[in-house]
Every structure is written in C-alpha cells, then in structure tokens.
Amino acid sequence: MSDAPGTSVPAPHRPFKRKAGSFYNGSKRLRCGPNSYLIVGNKHDPLNLESDEPEPFKEPCPPSPVDETDPLCLKSPPRSAKKKKKKHEKPQFEDGMNPVFVSQRRFSVVQQKIKQSYLQQQTSQSNVMETSSAPKIQEQKTVANNYKYRFGNFNRYYGNMPMDALLDNRLNFLCKDMFVDKDVLDIGCNSGLLTISIAREFLPKRIIGMDIDGHLIRAAQHNIRYFCDRDMKFMHRFPMSFPHCFGPITAPVYPHTLNESTEFPHNIKFICDNYVLENDDILEKVEQEYDIIILLSTTKWIHLNNGDEGLKRAFKRIHRQLRPNGKFILEILTFDGYRRSANTCNILKNNFDKIAFKPDQFADYLLSDEIGFRHYEDVGLAYAGFKGPLLIFFKENEM
C-alpha cells in the first residue's frame, strides 16, 4: 500500500530493546518448591508437554511502517549522544590557594598556611642539624673503630701492597732445619700469611696460628684455600674449570688429622684466643707443648692493652710452654711507636702512662732468673713494615 501524495511519512518504528537479564529478574520469576522450576511446569514435566490446557493466544505485533524509499532506515536521524556533565571549575584566589572543602582537605585555608610555614621551618632546621651532626657522626665512628682495633688486629697489618704481605722478608733470617718436624705456635698471626708460609716452606710437624680477632682467623682459614688452589700438586685432582664454577675445592682435612701428615695444608691450624692469662695462678697449669714459639710485632699491643704485668705474664707462659731446648723468636717494637697508638683509645692511653717496663729491658728480663732463658742471638732487623730487632731466645735443656 502506497502513501497518498502530499502526506507526511511517519518515522519508522524502532523495536523495543529489552534490557539484559530483565526476563530473569527475580521479581518476575515464580518459584515452586525446592526444585525452583518455573510455574509453567512441574517436577515431573518441567516443560509442561503433557498439559491439556490450550496455549494462551498471543496477538501478533502490528507491523511497523516502513519507508519504501529507505527500507534499511539509512536516512533515519542519528541517535543523540549522551551529554557530558560539565565539571565545576574551582575559583582561584589571588594567593593561589584553592577553596577548602571537608571532603578534600582536613584544614582550613588559614591552617594550611600555618602548616606550610611550619614544614618549611622544620626542613630548614633538619638541614642545619644534618650539616652540623656530620662531623660528630664521623668522630663517633672513628672512636668505635679505634676501640675495635686496639689490639692491632688490622687487616694487611704489614702494608697495603699484596706482594709485601705474601713475600715476608723475615723468613730469610730463619733456617728451615729449625722448623722441620717441630711443633710451632705463632702468637698474633693476623690473617695467617706468615704462618702459612712457614707451613708450606719449612714443613713443621704442626703449626698453630693464634689471634684475638675472630674475623682475622676466618680470613686465615680462607687463605689456606687460596694457596691450596694455586699449588700444582693439588691442581691435578680436579679439572681447571672447577674452581671457577664452584669456588675453592681443595679444602684441607680439619684438625683431627693434624698428626697424620706434616705436609701443607694438614700441618696448620688457626684458633681464636687471648694468649695473655687473667692472673698468675693459672700459670701453674701450663704444660710444655711446643718446640718453637713466635711473637712478631705483637709486644706493643700486648703491652698497651695489658700493661707491664700482662706482658710479663705472657713471657712466663711462653717459657713454660716451651720444651727443653726450645726456641722463642721475638721481634721487639721500639718505644717510639707506642705514643701514637696509645692516643687512639683511652684504655691504651691510661696503660701507656703507667708503663715502666720499656722494650730495651725485654732481653735482660727474659734472661733473668724470673723467666729462665739461657741466652739469645740477634739475627738482624726485620724489614716487614717495622724496623725492630729479631731475637731468638734459647731455653735450657732440663736434666
């Protein structure tokens, strides 16, 4: 059926767009019992196929008018877009402050200005305190380090050059025959480089390195691995790539096998202990254990930390621990270097003011009846960071 001329064409009818889930809205669904079926069926016939009731008549929807010139509704006006809500522009004040609402900020405009001025004042004060407290913090660290290293337990005690540490010139003054198959004690071994050199070159039966600092003892134990990994007689046991992939692998067997072999690294051990005893009563329990005792560059630190009595007590213990015909190798540091070390710590400074037993008197005291060494030999100056005389004291043969 065509439209009459001159009549307006009605707008095409748009079908109703049902909202998603509106059919299954809870308000339009009826439940029947625990099975939750719709009312059109029951438990035995959920689709209501056996029902005798006629289906309700549904009137057909009226056809929507269609424009013959535009059957696809291409000329229909576009849908109106949703209008965007305009945001309210916040008014700006002359000082740049925005108005304060309860939902946005906690303080009012006046309180916010007060807070900003307070924060600026605090930051300026903190910067001044940081600049003024930096020297105090550095001074505190220096005092703490001086107290920590008051025993002379510095790493690289004989210098910062690695070759000076590995090649100790004091070994040139010692004879290999003096150490072969002997029990040796090294007091104040530091990181153990000299102790390891004696164990490798002079082949003692056993050598024990003692130091008061546990960190240096752990470093000495790592140095054993370092020299083992670079020793040719250990290299053939594993492929060359193993140390690079897995680290040191030629670790020595630990102390219970010290007496089974005199070869390095089975003849060396490091322990952390203070050699100076607390009182003279403990000296009576000291037994003879060693053939050679070494005390190199350590007398100054024993003297400053324990005073005259502590150093004399250490000399007495050394004489008691030596076997007959034993040898005591001593490197004496001059008294000129005492004062500089004593100024680093209050404990050392107090002991330094009370010192009456000077290094020039050490040799006479060790030969006296109070100690009992027979004689000594001066083998020369030890050039290993210090220029102190190197003395060897001999113990008498007990009948």
Phi, psi and omega in degrees: 000124182267154180283148178288149180291140179090351179269149180280144179273125180290155179293143180296145181276128178268132179295150180291129180266114183281138178290147181295131176080007181288329179291329182262022178296140184298332181287340182256006179252136178250134182256147177228093176080189184287346182278347174058040174275158174290163185288347181289343180227189177223191184294320182273338180225075186296333180267001177058045180279335183264011182284141177269349182289137178290151179290143180295142181281134179245124179287136179292147180290138178296140180293139180282140178295135182242136177277121182294329179284341181219070184294334181267007178057040179281338181266008180289148181295144180293157179291142180287129179288153179291137179284133177279141178284133179279132177281141180286125178283134181277129178292143180259137177270170183294324182275006177086003182270135176277156176294145186258127176247160182294324182284345183258309184231164185265336186247162175279177182297318180294318180293327179293321176297319179296320180294319179296319178294324179293318180294321177297321179293320181293319180295322178294320179293321180295322178295321178294320180293322179295317180292325181280332183272348181301313177298326180293319179295319178295322178294320178296320177296321180295318178296319180295319179292321178296323177290323181292321183257030180287346179270005184077020183274056177274148171281144186055058185297330185260014177136166181269347180280127182294327180292328177293330181280323183282324180257092182272120183289345180292341177292338179291340180269356183250153183254140181294323181296340179290334188251343186299128178059035178243156174266123189236143174235127177249110182269130183071054187284348182059231181275008169081015182291316178292322179297318179293322179297319177294320180294328181278317189270322188259352174051059174287164177297317172201149176222133182242125175261129183237135176211155183276345183260120180292330179295320178290327177294319177294323176295322178295322177294324175291329178293330175300314178297322181300313182286330178293320181291343180251009178268130186295331182285348175259344188290331184285351183285330184226158175298157183294335182282344185297313180298328180287329183271321189242001181083192181299131183235351181262054181288142180287158174288137191283168202317338186291349178251021182298322186278355183275334183217145178256009179268150176290136010259016183281352183255016184230148180206146178237136179227151179256116182195160175261119185287334183282124180283161183287324180210171182285343181293331181286343181297335181292338181269358182286135181244164179282122185229333192235155174266330180222135174235131184246132177223094186245126175056034184236346184297325181297318184285325174295321181292315183287330181272333185239356178077188181295318183294322180294320179292319178295324178294325177292320177296321179295319180293323179298316180295323181287328181280345180281140174281169177302140185065022177284164184234140178242113182263118188234132171249117184264128175268140183291160183285348181294329181275359181291315189296318181297319178289328182290332182287353182276344185212143181293325180296315179292325181292320178294320179289329180294323180293339182261002184287126174238348182262096187274157180301334178293343182263359185296315184296315179295324180291321180290334178271354182285171180292339181291330178255296172111019175287151186281305178200178180216163178231137177263111185266357176127188180269141180262110181266080178222052182100334179227156180245065179254152179291142179255114185244145176239117179259140183247135178268145181292154176278117183282131180271000000 
